[in-house]
Amino acid sequence: MLSLYILLAIAAVVAGFVIYRLIAVRKASRRAQQVKLERIQPLLDKLETGIPLGLDDVMPYARDVRTRETAYSMLKDFNLSHIFPPEFYSLEKSSEANLANWLEFPTELAAIPDEIFHIRRVTIDYDGQQHFVHYEVFRFRVFEPHWASDKGWMLGVVGPYFDDSQPYDWPQCTFSRLTAENDASPETEAKWVHEKISK
């Protein structure tokens, strides 16, 4: 009988933790979404009021990995994607922004990387029949006092993309195991994401 009470107590503690974690993540997620909206709000205000926009209005949002993806999406919704800066219209730049935003999510790194760089594209034959997919692989790091600062450079993967994929197409898999760059190659990480996440 005592063991039954112990099992019930353990189950109650585990259930309590799970409920607490769900509430905490939802609250953090709502806060993160609010911050993202605040970053882009001035551009959205101009779009909604019909104020004519030029390259100078859009450039700060395109340059910033935190706002690049949302800025492009908003411009596209308003049929103004043609004024998005061409130097930020590439799979490399859209993937970089996608990874940075994914990493900021509370259940991941919970921060935008302080530095992020594209390493290379990794191509994988996904069915053995010469049908290829591509993954963009990045290195990133965060500075102190972030808990992951001691890891140094870490790897992140975005994809899969196909030969006809366009910049800002939504990738199915954006992922990082927060693997230190010295512990794995870009090819290894891309293959892991392909096998474990994409499939």
C-alpha positions as CSV (number, residue, x, y, z in Angstrom):
1,M,0.0,0.0,0.0
2,L,2.9,2.4,0.8
3,S,4.4,1.8,-2.6
4,L,1.1,2.8,-4.2
5,Y,1.2,6.1,-2.3
6,I,4.8,6.7,-3.4
7,L,3.9,6.0,-7.0
8,L,0.9,8.4,-6.8
9,A,3.1,11.0,-5.2
10,I,5.8,10.7,-8.0
11,A,3.1,10.8,-10.7
12,A,1.6,13.9,-9.1
13,V,5.0,15.6,-9.0
14,V,5.7,14.7,-12.6
15,A,2.3,15.9,-13.8
16,G,2.7,19.1,-11.8
17,F,6.1,19.7,-13.5
18,V,4.7,19.0,-17.0
19,I,1.8,21.4,-16.4
20,Y,4.1,24.1,-15.0
21,R,6.5,23.6,-18.0
22,L,3.6,23.9,-20.5
23,I,2.4,27.1,-18.9
24,A,5.9,28.6,-18.7
25,V,6.6,27.8,-22.3
26,R,3.3,29.2,-23.5
27,K,3.9,32.4,-21.5
28,A,7.4,32.8,-22.8
29,S,6.2,32.1,-26.4
30,R,3.6,34.8,-26.2
31,R,6.1,37.2,-24.8
32,A,8.6,36.3,-27.6
33,Q,5.8,36.8,-30.3
34,Q,5.0,40.2,-28.8
35,V,8.7,41.2,-28.9
36,K,8.9,40.1,-32.6
37,L,5.8,42.2,-33.4
38,E,7.3,45.2,-31.7
39,R,10.5,44.9,-33.7
40,I,8.6,45.1,-37.0
41,Q,5.7,47.4,-35.9
42,P,7.0,50.6,-37.5
43,L,7.2,48.9,-40.9
44,L,3.8,47.4,-40.5
45,D,2.3,50.8,-39.6
46,K,3.7,52.3,-42.8
47,L,2.4,49.4,-44.9
48,E,-1.1,49.7,-43.3
49,T,-1.3,53.4,-43.7
50,G,-0.2,53.3,-47.4
51,I,2.9,55.4,-46.9
52,P,5.1,54.9,-49.9
53,L,8.1,52.9,-49.0
54,G,11.6,52.7,-50.6
55,L,14.7,50.7,-50.1
56,D,15.9,52.9,-47.2
57,D,12.7,52.1,-45.3
58,V,13.1,48.4,-45.7
59,M,16.9,48.0,-45.4
60,P,17.2,48.1,-41.6
61,Y,14.6,45.3,-41.3
62,A,16.2,43.2,-44.1
63,R,19.7,43.6,-42.6
64,D,18.6,42.4,-39.1
65,V,18.2,38.6,-38.9
66,R,15.5,39.1,-36.2
67,T,13.2,40.9,-38.6
68,R,14.3,39.9,-42.1
69,E,11.9,37.0,-42.6
70,T,8.9,38.9,-41.3
71,A,9.7,42.0,-43.3
72,Y,9.8,40.0,-46.5
73,S,6.6,38.2,-45.7
74,M,4.8,41.5,-44.9
75,L,6.1,43.1,-48.1
76,K,4.9,40.1,-50.1
77,D,1.4,40.3,-48.4
78,F,1.2,44.0,-49.6
79,N,2.5,43.1,-53.1
80,L,5.7,45.1,-52.4
81,S,8.3,42.3,-52.4
82,H,10.0,44.0,-55.3
83,I,11.4,46.7,-52.9
84,F,13.0,44.1,-50.7
85,P,16.8,44.6,-50.9
86,P,18.2,42.1,-53.5
87,E,21.3,41.4,-51.4
88,F,19.1,39.8,-48.8
89,Y,17.0,37.9,-51.3
90,S,18.7,34.5,-51.3
91,L,18.3,31.0,-49.8
92,E,21.4,31.7,-47.7
93,K,20.0,34.9,-46.2
94,S,16.5,33.6,-45.7
95,S,17.8,30.4,-44.1
96,E,20.0,32.5,-41.8
97,A,17.0,34.5,-40.6
98,N,14.9,31.4,-40.2
99,L,17.5,29.7,-38.0
100,A,18.1,32.8,-35.9
101,N,14.3,33.1,-35.2
102,W,14.0,29.4,-34.5
103,L,16.9,29.6,-32.0
104,E,15.2,32.5,-30.2
105,F,12.2,30.3,-29.3
106,P,12.1,29.6,-25.5
107,T,12.5,25.8,-25.9
108,E,15.6,26.1,-28.0
109,L,18.5,28.5,-27.4
110,A,16.1,31.2,-26.2
111,A,18.2,33.9,-27.8
112,I,19.1,35.3,-31.2
113,P,22.8,34.3,-31.8
114,D,25.3,37.1,-31.3
115,E,27.1,35.9,-34.4
116,I,25.9,33.7,-37.2
117,F,27.6,32.7,-40.5
118,H,26.8,30.5,-43.4
119,I,29.3,27.6,-43.7
120,R,28.0,25.7,-46.8
121,R,25.2,24.0,-48.6
122,V,25.1,20.2,-48.1
123,T,23.4,18.2,-50.8
124,I,21.8,14.8,-50.1
125,D,20.4,12.2,-52.5
126,Y,17.3,11.5,-50.5
127,D,16.0,8.3,-52.3
128,G,19.1,6.9,-54.0
129,Q,17.6,7.8,-57.4
130,Q,19.5,11.1,-58.0
131,H,16.7,13.2,-56.4
132,F,18.6,15.7,-54.4
133,V,17.7,18.0,-51.5
134,H,19.9,20.8,-50.1
135,Y,20.4,21.9,-46.5
136,E,22.0,25.2,-45.5
137,V,24.4,24.8,-42.6
138,F,25.4,27.7,-40.3
139,R,27.8,28.3,-37.4
140,F,26.6,30.5,-34.6
141,R,27.5,31.5,-31.1
142,V,26.3,33.4,-28.1
143,F,28.3,35.5,-25.7
144,E,28.3,35.5,-21.9
145,P,26.2,35.5,-19.7
146,H,24.1,33.1,-21.9
147,W,24.2,29.5,-20.6
148,A,25.5,28.2,-24.0
149,S,28.4,30.7,-24.3
150,D,31.0,28.1,-23.2
151,K,30.0,25.9,-26.2
152,G,31.7,28.3,-28.6
153,W,30.6,27.9,-32.2
154,M,27.7,25.6,-32.7
155,L,26.0,24.2,-35.9
156,G,22.5,24.8,-37.2
157,V,20.8,23.3,-40.2
158,V,17.9,24.7,-42.4
159,G,16.2,22.8,-45.2
160,P,15.4,20.7,-47.1
161,Y,15.4,22.8,-50.2
162,F,15.0,21.6,-53.8
163,D,16.6,22.9,-57.0
164,D,13.5,25.1,-57.6
165,S,13.1,26.4,-54.1
166,Q,12.9,30.2,-53.8
167,P,14.2,32.4,-51.0
168,Y,11.8,32.7,-48.1
169,D,10.1,29.4,-49.0
170,W,9.2,27.8,-45.7
171,P,11.7,25.1,-44.8
172,Q,10.3,21.9,-43.3
173,C,13.2,21.5,-40.9
174,T,15.1,24.1,-39.0
175,F,17.1,22.5,-36.3
176,S,20.2,22.6,-34.1
177,R,21.4,20.1,-31.5
178,L,23.6,22.9,-30.3
179,T,26.5,20.7,-31.3
180,A,29.9,22.4,-31.0
181,E,31.4,23.0,-34.4
182,N,34.5,21.0,-33.3
183,D,32.4,18.0,-32.5
184,A,30.8,17.4,-35.9
185,S,31.1,18.4,-39.6
186,P,28.4,20.3,-41.5
187,E,27.8,17.2,-43.5
188,T,27.2,15.1,-40.4
189,E,24.8,17.6,-38.9
190,A,22.9,18.0,-42.2
191,K,22.6,14.2,-42.6
192,W,21.4,13.9,-39.0
193,V,18.7,16.5,-39.5
194,H,17.7,14.8,-42.8
195,E,17.5,11.3,-41.2
196,K,16.0,12.2,-37.8
197,I,13.9,15.3,-38.4
198,S,13.1,15.7,-42.1
199,K,12.1,12.1,-42.7
